[in-house]
Amino acid sequence: METLGSDQVYVNPWMTVREDKIRRADGSAGIYGVIDKPDYALVIPLDGDRLTLVEQFRYPLGARRWEFPQGTAPDRADVDPTVLAARELEEETGLVAAEIVRIGSLDCAPGMSSQRGHVFLATGLTEGPPRREHEEQDMRSAWFSRAEFERMVRDGEITDAQSIAAYALLLLR
């Protein structure tokens, strides 16, 4: 597939949207709408059999959701994923990890977005106060056993695809 041109159609501090004109292998023309967002870090805070999750209101869904701490750097900045993971963990939960290990990668919506995720396991956790961003003021965090996490997934209480996929990476580790 060949890209013939690209037009940025929208931009804000978190993402850009572009429309690419393409030529397919058979020579036919087409377009792709692409959401460009910076890579994100997702952190699985693990203390023995306990996991920390955060709950927040997800505006596009109009509902509160439990998920692992995750996020991108402000203003679409390019930040080392390990640094970003440590920052997101402390910012959202107040936890500081003695060890943060990368356990995999995720492509969250490869049919429409260039965004990639980096999944980390955080251990040796010390609790402190969270330093949430203004948009995260309604966020809360709590500890759950692994069995409780799995029950919440089965019961549809946890539906965040990245969190569920990250947990699968943890299980395969």
PyRosetta script that sets phi, psi and omega in degrees:
from pyrosetta import init, pose_from_sequence

init()
pose = pose_from_sequence("METLGSDQVYVNPWMTVREDKIRRADGSAGIYGVIDKPDYALVIPLDGDRLTLVEQFRYPLGARRWEFPQGTAPDRADVDPTVLAARELEEETGLVAAEIVRIGSLDCAPGMSSQRGHVFLATGLTEGPPRREHEEQDMRSAWFSRAEFERMVRDGEITDAQSIAAYALLLLR")
pose.set_psi(1, 136.9)
pose.set_omega(1, -178.4)
pose.set_phi(2, -115.1)
pose.set_psi(2, 133.9)
pose.set_omega(2, 175.5)
pose.set_phi(3, -89.6)
pose.set_psi(3, 124.3)
pose.set_omega(3, -177.7)
pose.set_phi(4, -97.0)
pose.set_psi(4, -21.8)
pose.set_omega(4, -179.3)
pose.set_phi(5, 179.9)
pose.set_psi(5, 162.5)
pose.set_omega(5, -177.8)
pose.set_phi(6, -145.2)
pose.set_psi(6, 134.6)
pose.set_omega(6, 177.3)
pose.set_phi(7, -123.3)
pose.set_psi(7, 127.2)
pose.set_omega(7, 174.5)
pose.set_phi(8, -78.8)
pose.set_psi(8, 124.7)
pose.set_omega(8, -176.3)
pose.set_phi(9, -109.4)
pose.set_psi(9, -11.8)
pose.set_omega(9, -179.9)
pose.set_phi(10, -162.1)
pose.set_psi(10, 146.1)
pose.set_omega(10, 176.6)
pose.set_phi(11, -149.8)
pose.set_psi(11, 140.5)
pose.set_omega(11, 169.6)
pose.set_phi(12, -145.7)
pose.set_psi(12, -179.2)
pose.set_omega(12, -176.5)
pose.set_phi(13, -64.1)
pose.set_psi(13, -13.1)
pose.set_omega(13, -175.5)
pose.set_phi(14, -108.8)
pose.set_psi(14, -21.8)
pose.set_omega(14, -174.2)
pose.set_phi(15, -161.9)
pose.set_psi(15, 164.5)
pose.set_omega(15, 168.6)
pose.set_phi(16, -127.8)
pose.set_psi(16, 154.9)
pose.set_omega(16, 175.1)
pose.set_phi(17, -124.2)
pose.set_psi(17, 131.9)
pose.set_omega(17, -179.9)
pose.set_phi(18, -131.5)
pose.set_psi(18, 157.1)
pose.set_omega(18, 173.8)
pose.set_phi(19, -118.7)
pose.set_psi(19, 120.4)
pose.set_omega(19, -179.9)
pose.set_phi(20, -102.5)
pose.set_psi(20, 134.6)
pose.set_omega(20, 171.8)
pose.set_phi(21, -90.9)
pose.set_psi(21, 129.2)
pose.set_omega(21, -175.0)
pose.set_phi(22, -128.7)
pose.set_psi(22, 161.0)
pose.set_omega(22, 170.7)
pose.set_phi(23, -121.0)
pose.set_psi(23, 123.6)
pose.set_omega(23, 179.9)
pose.set_phi(24, -76.0)
pose.set_psi(24, 169.6)
pose.set_omega(24, -178.7)
pose.set_phi(25, -58.0)
pose.set_psi(25, -31.2)
pose.set_omega(25, 179.9)
pose.set_phi(26, -84.0)
pose.set_psi(26, 2.4)
pose.set_omega(26, 178.7)
pose.set_phi(27, 94.1)
pose.set_psi(27, -10.2)
pose.set_omega(27, -179.2)
pose.set_phi(28, -74.6)
pose.set_psi(28, 151.0)
pose.set_omega(28, -179.0)
pose.set_phi(29, -90.0)
pose.set_psi(29, 157.2)
pose.set_omega(29, 177.0)
pose.set_phi(30, -164.2)
pose.set_psi(30, -178.4)
pose.set_omega(30, 176.7)
pose.set_phi(31, -133.4)
pose.set_psi(31, 155.7)
pose.set_omega(31, 171.3)
pose.set_phi(32, -130.7)
pose.set_psi(32, 130.4)
pose.set_omega(32, 169.0)
pose.set_phi(33, -94.1)
pose.set_psi(33, 125.2)
pose.set_omega(33, -174.7)
pose.set_phi(34, -125.8)
pose.set_psi(34, 130.3)
pose.set_omega(34, 172.6)
pose.set_phi(35, -95.7)
pose.set_psi(35, 116.4)
pose.set_omega(35, 177.1)
pose.set_phi(36, -99.3)
pose.set_psi(36, 120.9)
pose.set_omega(36, 175.4)
pose.set_phi(37, -132.4)
pose.set_psi(37, 151.5)
pose.set_omega(37, 178.3)
pose.set_phi(38, -68.2)
pose.set_psi(38, 158.9)
pose.set_omega(38, 175.9)
pose.set_phi(39, -58.4)
pose.set_psi(39, 150.6)
pose.set_omega(39, 178.2)
pose.set_phi(40, -117.8)
pose.set_psi(40, 161.0)
pose.set_omega(40, 172.9)
pose.set_phi(41, -113.7)
pose.set_psi(41, 135.7)
pose.set_omega(41, 174.4)
pose.set_phi(42, -119.5)
pose.set_psi(42, 133.8)
pose.set_omega(42, -175.4)
pose.set_phi(43, -119.7)
pose.set_psi(43, 130.1)
pose.set_omega(43, 172.2)
pose.set_phi(44, -100.0)
pose.set_psi(44, 101.7)
pose.set_omega(44, 177.2)
pose.set_phi(45, -80.4)
pose.set_psi(45, 116.0)
pose.set_omega(45, -174.7)
pose.set_phi(46, -122.8)
pose.set_psi(46, 125.4)
pose.set_omega(46, 177.2)
pose.set_phi(47, -128.8)
pose.set_psi(47, 96.6)
pose.set_omega(47, -174.9)
pose.set_phi(48, 64.9)
pose.set_psi(48, -115.1)
pose.set_omega(48, 179.7)
pose.set_phi(49, -99.8)
pose.set_psi(49, 5.8)
pose.set_omega(49, -175.4)
pose.set_phi(50, -105.3)
pose.set_psi(50, 144.1)
pose.set_omega(50, 175.8)
pose.set_phi(51, -120.9)
pose.set_psi(51, 145.3)
pose.set_omega(51, 172.9)
pose.set_phi(52, -100.5)
pose.set_psi(52, 131.9)
pose.set_omega(52, 174.5)
pose.set_phi(53, -120.4)
pose.set_psi(53, 158.0)
pose.set_omega(53, 172.5)
pose.set_phi(54, -116.0)
pose.set_psi(54, 149.4)
pose.set_omega(54, 176.2)
pose.set_phi(55, -122.8)
pose.set_psi(55, 133.8)
pose.set_omega(55, 178.2)
pose.set_phi(56, -151.7)
pose.set_psi(56, 164.0)
pose.set_omega(56, 176.5)
pose.set_phi(57, -77.9)
pose.set_psi(57, 125.7)
pose.set_omega(57, 177.0)
pose.set_phi(58, -104.2)
pose.set_psi(58, 101.8)
pose.set_omega(58, -172.4)
pose.set_phi(59, -51.6)
pose.set_psi(59, -48.5)
pose.set_omega(59, -178.3)
pose.set_phi(60, -59.8)
pose.set_psi(60, -28.7)
pose.set_omega(60, 179.0)
pose.set_phi(61, -89.5)
pose.set_psi(61, -19.2)
pose.set_omega(61, -175.9)
pose.set_phi(62, 66.9)
pose.set_psi(62, 31.2)
pose.set_omega(62, -175.7)
pose.set_phi(63, -152.4)
pose.set_psi(63, 158.1)
pose.set_omega(63, 174.6)
pose.set_phi(64, -83.9)
pose.set_psi(64, 143.9)
pose.set_omega(64, -178.4)
pose.set_phi(65, -140.2)
pose.set_psi(65, 142.1)
pose.set_omega(65, 171.8)
pose.set_phi(66, -88.3)
pose.set_psi(66, 139.6)
pose.set_omega(66, 179.7)
pose.set_phi(67, -161.5)
pose.set_psi(67, 168.1)
pose.set_omega(67, 173.0)
pose.set_phi(68, -73.5)
pose.set_psi(68, 151.5)
pose.set_omega(68, 175.6)
pose.set_phi(69, -56.4)
pose.set_psi(69, 133.9)
pose.set_omega(69, -177.9)
pose.set_phi(70, -161.5)
pose.set_psi(70, 156.0)
pose.set_omega(70, 176.7)
pose.set_phi(71, 172.0)
pose.set_psi(71, 177.6)
pose.set_omega(71, 178.9)
pose.set_phi(72, -116.5)
pose.set_psi(72, 169.7)
pose.set_omega(72, 176.5)
pose.set_phi(73, -77.0)
pose.set_psi(73, 150.2)
pose.set_omega(73, 178.5)
pose.set_phi(74, -61.1)
pose.set_psi(74, 151.2)
pose.set_omega(74, 174.8)
pose.set_phi(75, 56.1)
pose.set_psi(75, 34.4)
pose.set_omega(75, 176.7)
pose.set_phi(76, 58.5)
pose.set_psi(76, 27.2)
pose.set_omega(76, -179.3)
pose.set_phi(77, -68.6)
pose.set_psi(77, 150.2)
pose.set_omega(77, 177.1)
pose.set_phi(78, -93.5)
pose.set_psi(78, 109.7)
pose.set_omega(78, -176.7)
pose.set_phi(79, -121.7)
pose.set_psi(79, 142.1)
pose.set_omega(79, 176.2)
pose.set_phi(80, -52.7)
pose.set_psi(80, 129.2)
pose.set_omega(80, -175.0)
pose.set_phi(81, -57.2)
pose.set_psi(81, -37.1)
pose.set_omega(81, 179.6)
pose.set_phi(82, -67.2)
pose.set_psi(82, -40.2)
pose.set_omega(82, 176.5)
pose.set_phi(83, -64.3)
pose.set_psi(83, -43.9)
pose.set_omega(83, 179.1)
pose.set_phi(84, -62.1)
pose.set_psi(84, -41.2)
pose.set_omega(84, 179.9)
pose.set_phi(85, -61.2)
pose.set_psi(85, -47.0)
pose.set_omega(85, 179.6)
pose.set_phi(86, -62.3)
pose.set_psi(86, -40.3)
pose.set_omega(86, -179.6)
pose.set_phi(87, -67.1)
pose.set_psi(87, -44.8)
pose.set_omega(87, 179.1)
pose.set_phi(88, -63.2)
pose.set_psi(88, -41.3)
pose.set_omega(88, 179.8)
pose.set_phi(89, -59.3)
pose.set_psi(89, -51.3)
pose.set_omega(89, -178.5)
pose.set_phi(90, -68.4)
pose.set_psi(90, -41.1)
pose.set_omega(90, -178.6)
pose.set_phi(91, -61.0)
pose.set_psi(91, -47.5)
pose.set_omega(91, -173.0)
pose.set_phi(92, -85.2)
pose.set_psi(92, -29.4)
pose.set_omega(92, -174.3)
pose.set_phi(93, -119.9)
pose.set_psi(93, -19.7)
pose.set_omega(93, -173.0)
pose.set_phi(94, 84.8)
pose.set_psi(94, -1.7)
pose.set_omega(94, -178.6)
pose.set_phi(95, -82.4)
pose.set_psi(95, 140.7)
pose.set_omega(95, 173.0)
pose.set_phi(96, -119.0)
pose.set_psi(96, 130.1)
pose.set_omega(96, -176.0)
pose.set_phi(97, -99.4)
pose.set_psi(97, 137.7)
pose.set_omega(97, 171.9)
pose.set_phi(98, -72.1)
pose.set_psi(98, -29.8)
pose.set_omega(98, -179.8)
pose.set_phi(99, -141.5)
pose.set_psi(99, 132.1)
pose.set_omega(99, 174.4)
pose.set_phi(100, -126.8)
pose.set_psi(100, 119.1)
pose.set_omega(100, -175.7)
pose.set_phi(101, -121.1)
pose.set_psi(101, 131.8)
pose.set_omega(101, 177.4)
pose.set_phi(102, -74.0)
pose.set_psi(102, 129.5)
pose.set_omega(102, -178.6)
pose.set_phi(103, -118.1)
pose.set_psi(103, -1.6)
pose.set_omega(103, 177.3)
pose.set_phi(104, 164.4)
pose.set_psi(104, -176.6)
pose.set_omega(104, -179.8)
pose.set_phi(105, -132.2)
pose.set_psi(105, 154.3)
pose.set_omega(105, 178.1)
pose.set_phi(106, -136.4)
pose.set_psi(106, 141.1)
pose.set_omega(106, 169.2)
pose.set_phi(107, -106.0)
pose.set_psi(107, 112.4)
pose.set_omega(107, -170.3)
pose.set_phi(108, -74.9)
pose.set_psi(108, -37.2)
pose.set_omega(108, -179.7)
pose.set_phi(109, -152.2)
pose.set_psi(109, 68.8)
pose.set_omega(109, -171.2)
pose.set_phi(110, -64.8)
pose.set_psi(110, -11.9)
pose.set_omega(110, 176.6)
pose.set_phi(111, -81.3)
pose.set_psi(111, -12.7)
pose.set_omega(111, -178.4)
pose.set_phi(112, -142.7)
pose.set_psi(112, -7.0)
pose.set_omega(112, -176.0)
pose.set_phi(113, -137.7)
pose.set_psi(113, 144.3)
pose.set_omega(113, 176.7)
pose.set_phi(114, -85.2)
pose.set_psi(114, -4.7)
pose.set_omega(114, -174.0)
pose.set_phi(115, -66.6)
pose.set_psi(115, 136.9)
pose.set_omega(115, 176.3)
pose.set_phi(116, -122.6)
pose.set_psi(116, 151.6)
pose.set_omega(116, 179.1)
pose.set_phi(117, -115.6)
pose.set_psi(117, 146.5)
pose.set_omega(117, 176.5)
pose.set_phi(118, -117.1)
pose.set_psi(118, 123.7)
pose.set_omega(118, -175.0)
pose.set_phi(119, -103.1)
pose.set_psi(119, 132.3)
pose.set_omega(119, -177.7)
pose.set_phi(120, -126.4)
pose.set_psi(120, 148.5)
pose.set_omega(120, 172.0)
pose.set_phi(121, -106.2)
pose.set_psi(121, 124.6)
pose.set_omega(121, -179.3)
pose.set_phi(122, -110.7)
pose.set_psi(122, 126.8)
pose.set_omega(122, 179.3)
pose.set_phi(123, -133.7)
pose.set_psi(123, 172.9)
pose.set_omega(123, -176.2)
pose.set_phi(124, 63.3)
pose.set_psi(124, 53.1)
pose.set_omega(124, -169.4)
pose.set_phi(125, -87.3)
pose.set_psi(125, 136.9)
pose.set_omega(125, 173.9)
pose.set_phi(126, -117.8)
pose.set_psi(126, 131.2)
pose.set_omega(126, -177.6)
pose.set_phi(127, -86.5)
pose.set_psi(127, 144.0)
pose.set_omega(127, 176.6)
pose.set_phi(128, -155.6)
pose.set_psi(128, -173.9)
pose.set_omega(128, -179.6)
pose.set_phi(129, -78.8)
pose.set_psi(129, 139.5)
pose.set_omega(129, 175.0)
pose.set_phi(130, -68.8)
pose.set_psi(130, 158.5)
pose.set_omega(130, 177.4)
pose.set_phi(131, -127.6)
pose.set_psi(131, 63.1)
pose.set_omega(131, -171.8)
pose.set_phi(132, -70.1)
pose.set_psi(132, 147.7)
pose.set_omega(132, 174.4)
pose.set_phi(133, -71.6)
pose.set_psi(133, 164.6)
pose.set_omega(133, -178.2)
pose.set_phi(134, -55.5)
pose.set_psi(134, -40.3)
pose.set_omega(134, -179.4)
pose.set_phi(135, -67.5)
pose.set_psi(135, -15.0)
pose.set_omega(135, -176.2)
pose.set_phi(136, -104.0)
pose.set_psi(136, 16.6)
pose.set_omega(136, -173.7)
pose.set_phi(137, -63.5)
pose.set_psi(137, -21.9)
pose.set_omega(137, 179.1)
pose.set_phi(138, -93.6)
pose.set_psi(138, 3.8)
pose.set_omega(138, -176.6)
pose.set_phi(139, -73.5)
pose.set_psi(139, 146.8)
pose.set_omega(139, 170.6)
pose.set_phi(140, -136.6)
pose.set_psi(140, 159.1)
pose.set_omega(140, 178.9)
pose.set_phi(141, -128.5)
pose.set_psi(141, 155.5)
pose.set_omega(141, 179.9)
pose.set_phi(142, -157.9)
pose.set_psi(142, 157.9)
pose.set_omega(142, 176.2)
pose.set_phi(143, -91.9)
pose.set_psi(143, 142.8)
pose.set_omega(143, 176.6)
pose.set_phi(144, -137.6)
pose.set_psi(144, 145.2)
pose.set_omega(144, 173.0)
pose.set_phi(145, -72.1)
pose.set_psi(145, 160.6)
pose.set_omega(145, 177.7)
pose.set_phi(146, -61.6)
pose.set_psi(146, -38.4)
pose.set_omega(146, 178.2)
pose.set_phi(147, -62.8)
pose.set_psi(147, -40.1)
pose.set_omega(147, 178.6)
pose.set_phi(148, -66.6)
pose.set_psi(148, -41.8)
pose.set_omega(148, 176.9)
pose.set_phi(149, -57.5)
pose.set_psi(149, -48.4)
pose.set_omega(149, -178.9)
pose.set_phi(150, -63.1)
pose.set_psi(150, -38.8)
pose.set_omega(150, 176.4)
pose.set_phi(151, -63.6)
pose.set_psi(151, -42.7)
pose.set_omega(151, 180.0)
pose.set_phi(152, -62.8)
pose.set_psi(152, -36.3)
pose.set_omega(152, 175.8)
pose.set_phi(153, -66.0)
pose.set_psi(153, -48.7)
pose.set_omega(153, -179.8)
pose.set_phi(154, -58.9)
pose.set_psi(154, -38.5)
pose.set_omega(154, -176.9)
pose.set_phi(155, -85.4)
pose.set_psi(155, 2.0)
pose.set_omega(155, 178.6)
pose.set_phi(156, 77.2)
pose.set_psi(156, 14.9)
pose.set_omega(156, 176.3)
pose.set_phi(157, -80.6)
pose.set_psi(157, -28.2)
pose.set_omega(157, 172.5)
pose.set_phi(158, -113.4)
pose.set_psi(158, 117.2)
pose.set_omega(158, -178.3)
pose.set_phi(159, -125.1)
pose.set_psi(159, -0.2)
pose.set_omega(159, 179.9)
pose.set_phi(160, -65.6)
pose.set_psi(160, 113.4)
pose.set_omega(160, -174.6)
pose.set_phi(161, -59.6)
pose.set_psi(161, -39.3)
pose.set_omega(161, -179.3)
pose.set_phi(162, -65.2)
pose.set_psi(162, -39.9)
pose.set_omega(162, 179.9)
pose.set_phi(163, -66.5)
pose.set_psi(163, -41.6)
pose.set_omega(163, 180.0)
pose.set_phi(164, -66.9)
pose.set_psi(164, -43.5)
pose.set_omega(164, 178.3)
pose.set_phi(165, -65.3)
pose.set_psi(165, -38.4)
pose.set_omega(165, 178.6)
pose.set_phi(166, -64.0)
pose.set_psi(166, -39.3)
pose.set_omega(166, 177.9)
pose.set_phi(167, -63.6)
pose.set_psi(167, -36.9)
pose.set_omega(167, 175.5)
pose.set_phi(168, -61.5)
pose.set_psi(168, -40.6)
pose.set_omega(168, 176.3)
pose.set_phi(169, -61.4)
pose.set_psi(169, -40.0)
pose.set_omega(169, 177.3)
pose.set_phi(170, -62.0)
pose.set_psi(170, -44.9)
pose.set_omega(170, 179.9)
pose.set_phi(171, -63.0)
pose.set_psi(171, -33.7)
pose.set_omega(171, -178.6)
pose.set_phi(172, -82.3)
pose.set_psi(172, -8.8)
pose.set_omega(172, -176.6)
pose.set_phi(173, -68.6)
pose.dump_pdb("model.pdb")
